Structure formats: structure tokens, C-alpha cells
Amino acid sequence: MATTNAVANGAAPAKLASSAFHSRDFRFYQIARLCVILGAEAQSVAVSWQVYQLTGSALSLGYTGLALFLPGLFFMLPAGHVADRYDKRYVILACYGLQAVCTVALLWIALHPVTSITPIYAVLFLIGTGRCFSGPAASALLPLLVPKENFVNAVTWGATIYQTANATGPMVGGLLFTATLASLGRWKGAPIVYLFTLIMLCGFTVFVSMIRVQSEVSEKKAFNAKTVLAGLKYVAETKLLLGSICLDLFAVLLGGAVALMPIFAHDVLHAGPKGLGLLRAMPSLGALAVSLTLIFRPIQHRAGKLMLVCVGIFGAATVLFGLSRSLLVSLFALLLVGASDMVSVVIRSSVLQLATPPEMRGRVSAVNWLFIGASNEFGEFESGLTAHWWGAVPAVVVGGLGSLIVTAISAVVFPALRRANQLTAESLRSAEVELAAAEPVD
């Protein structure tokens, strides 16, 4: 009760705001994530600029997203089973070992220019495979790093650190792409970016190796269709989870404009690689500002309605970006895109873990990662394809309008999402039970 009164009187906000960092393992894990996301985002700028320079094609940019997405389509459900069955730390380390090998391959390709784009797509497919297995394991590991009462704070801090790296990484990538190592003539542009990514991957490995928590693993059940599909079945039966995942899937699938940013930077805004870095950074800066706000003023009530409103803002801001011919207006629109998406991320991530039993978290996280991969990487392919058909500007504008329509439909089809109130396990499960009781029985 004393803690409650202190919070009510504003006497202990700083303590509550940093509560997740009282855990040593959480601190190490977030430092590791900061390193690896910085490297990955810088690398993505180099890859996208390379691909566009080689091909000059929006469709080729879209295929980079498809190459990252396809492994999830094939392997994500088995990856969830692996996350529930084996030590999550070792799964994560193995996956990022594969990522390091892939970065070395990209470095070699950059130093020995190729005329075919196929080798780059092949490497991206392997990177997507590593992400496919690391994603569910990382998501299921987070609840083990902090006490239950600090979990939402941990999610918010995790999102803050992600957005910090996500904002900084593209700018670093853009700057490094224009740099040159004077003593080595070939070491300019992409090779320098890939070298930076390798250093960040080494840092990630060191800090994850220092985590002491023993991962919970489920009973070693047989690897069969029933165990692999258990997460998919659970999501389908839990309307709150299904609604939050579907809303994110279709809104971001239609409204994503990341794959087309090289076109906007080069052909529409005439801003070059540094401009591309700024464009890629703006959504993360907006998200960072919101996540810092949520640390000190966490979401207390009406979480579901807030998520719907923010996804609507995401769609409207995407339309503004598509119509803009000013770099400043485009940067502002992308700032809104990131800010509104951040609220959705915190709510959906909290719902995902709090409404899921511990023994199912890996498989349910795999389903979530499959949809996230669809909305991000496959969304890049969808953007590239529609831009190939209609042009980059109409593709982004139509996609943003589609996100607005999806938000309106989700508000009607998923009443559990509208009713979600507090981000606690008890409140979320209670809302699900009340909705089930209100449904007519056949």
C-alpha cells in the first residue's frame, strides 16, 4: 500500500521507471540488443542502397524484404517449438553466429562486386533464417529476466532501447557509407558498414554469454504437428491476441514504406545516402520519444482503444509521407509514423506475454513473429511490387489509406481489443473470459 500511495503522490516515479534495470541479466541483455540492432540497421542501409544502385528497381528492393520473410514462412512454427524446448540463450547465440557469417559474406560481395543480385538475396535469406529462430527465443526469454511486476516496464525499456538503436543505426550506416579508409582503397561505402556490423555482433555475443538466468524449458514432447501448431491454435482461440496481431499485420503490411525510402531519397526528395539515413531514422526517433514518455507515464487504462487510435494515426501519417515533396515534411510524417507505432508495439508486446502461459510463450511468440515478419519483410515486398505497378508515391498513399480501413474493420471485428483495459495478466484474462461468456452459445 505504501508503494501505491507513493506512486499516487508522485513520490517514486524514478524508482518505478528504472525498476527493470534492477535485474543484472536484463541490463546485460539490453546492452547486447543495443549493439546488435545498431549493426543490423546500419547494414540494412548499406544493403538497400547497394541493391538500388545495382538495379535501379523498386521491385528489386521489394525482393530484399521477401528474401528476409520467406524463412519465417517455412520455419517459424518449428522455431517456436525449439524456443520452448531448449535453452533460449544458446538458441539466440547460435542464430547470431549465423548472422555474423552472413555479414562476412556481404563484406566479401562488397569487396568483389558482382553483376548478379542473386548472391545478396541468398545471404538475406540466411539472415532471415537466423532471425526466424532467434525471435521467438528472445521474446520468450524476456519474462525470465525480470520479476513479474516489472514486466511491462521491461517491455517499455526494451522498446526504448530498440528505437534508440533503430534511430541511430541508419544514421550511422548513412555516414559510414560515405566514409573511406584512406589506407585501403577498396574500403569505402558498404565494406566499412559491414565491418561495423561485425564488431557489433561480437559485442552482442559477449553480453548474452554473461547472462546467468536458466531458461525455463517445457516438457520435451515429440516434435510433431500437434506440438508445433499448439501456438497457432492458442492464438486463434484467444481473441485478444488474435485481434492485436491481425491489426498489426494488416496495418503495417499495407502502410509500410521502409523498402521504398531509397526511391524517395533518390528520386523524390533528392537527398542522397545521408538523406536516406535521416528518413530511416525518423520513425525510430518518434518511437523513442513516445517510449521515454511511457516509461514515466505508463499506460494505465483503455489500452485497446488507445492501440486502435494510434494505428489510425500511423495510416494517416503514411499518407502524408507519400504526398510530401519536402524533406522536412517527410521527416515529420515519419516521426508521427514511429510515435504512433510505438504505442501499438508496447501494448501488443505486453498482451502477448501477459496473456500467454509460460510453457507456451515460445510457440505463441513464433506465431507473433511470423505475423510481424509478414508485416515488415513481406510488407517491403508488397511495397516494392505495388511501386513497380503504380509508382512509389501512389503505392505509399494507397497503403496508408488501407491501414485506416483495416483499423476501422478491426474495431468492429475484435471487440476484445476494444475492451482491453489495464496491461496486467489478471485484467487481460478477465476481459477474455467476460467476452467468451457474452458470446451466444450454439
C-alpha positions, 0 to 999 in steps of 0.5 A: 500500500505504501508503494501505491500511495507513493506512486499516487503522490508522485513520490517514486516515479524514478524508482518505478521507471528504472525498476527493470534495470534492477535485474543484472541479466536484463541490463546485460541483455539490453546492452547486447540488443543495443549493439546488435540492432545498431549493426543490423540497421546500419547494414540494412542501409548499406544493403538497400542502397547497394541493391538500388544502385545495382538495379535501379528497381523498386521491385528489386528492393521489394525482393530484399524484404521477401528474401528476409520473410520467406524463412519465417514462412517455412520455419517459424512454427518449428522455431517456436517449438525449439524456443520452448524446448531448449535453452533460449540463450544458446538458441539466440547465440547460435542464430547470431553466429549465423548472422555474423557469417552472413555479414562476412559474406556481404563484406566479401560481395562488397569487396568483389562486386558482382553483376548478379543480385542473386548472391545478396538475396541468398545471404538475406535469406540466411539472415532471415533464417537466423532471425526466424529462430532467434525471435521467438527465443528472445521474446520468450526469454524476456519474462525470465529476466525480470520479476513479474511486476516489472514486466511491462516496464521491461517491455517499455525499456526494451522498446526504448532501447530498440528505437534508440538503436533503430534511430541511430543505426541508419544514421550511422550506416548513412555516414559510414557509407560515405566514409573511406579508409584512406589506407585501403582503397577498396574500403569505402561505402558498404565494406566499412558498414559491414565491418561495423556490423561485425564488431557489433555482433561480437559485442552482442555475443559477449553480453548474452554469454554473461547472462546467468538466468536458466531458461525455463524449458517445457516438457520435451514432447515429440516434435510433431504437428500437434506440438508445433501448431499448439501456438497457432491454435492458442492464438486463434482461440484467444481473441485478444491476441488474435485481434492485436496481431491481425491489426498489426499485420494488416496495418503495417503490411499495407502502410509500410514504406521502409523498402521504398525510402531509397526511391524517395531519397533518390528520386523524390526528395533528392537527398542522397545516402545521408538523406536516406539515413535521416528518413530511416531514422525518423520513425525510430526517433518518434518511437523513442520519444513516445517510449521515454514518455511511457516509461514515466507515464505508463499506460494505465487504462483503455489500452485497446482503444488507445492501440486502435487510435494510434494505428489510425494515426500511423495510416494517416501519417503514411499518407502524408509521407507519400504526398510530401515533396519536402524533406522536412515534411517527410521527416515529420510524417515519419516521426508521427509514423514511429510515435504512433507505432510505438504505442501499438508495439508496447501494448501488443508486446505486453498482451502477448506475454501477459496473456500467454502461459509460460510453457507456451510463450515460445510457440505463441511468440513464433506465431507473433513473429511470423505475423510481424515478419509478414508485416515488415519483410513481406510488407517491403515486398508488397511495397516494392511490387505495388511501386513497380505497378503504380509508382512509389508515391501512389503505392505509399498513399494507397497503403496508408489509406488501407491501414485506416480501413483495416483499423476501422474493420478491426474495431468492429471485428475484435471487440476484445481489443476494444475492451482491453483495459489495464496491461496486467495478466489478471485484467487481460484474462478477465476481459477474455473470459467476460467476452467468451461468456457474452458470446451466444452459445450454439 
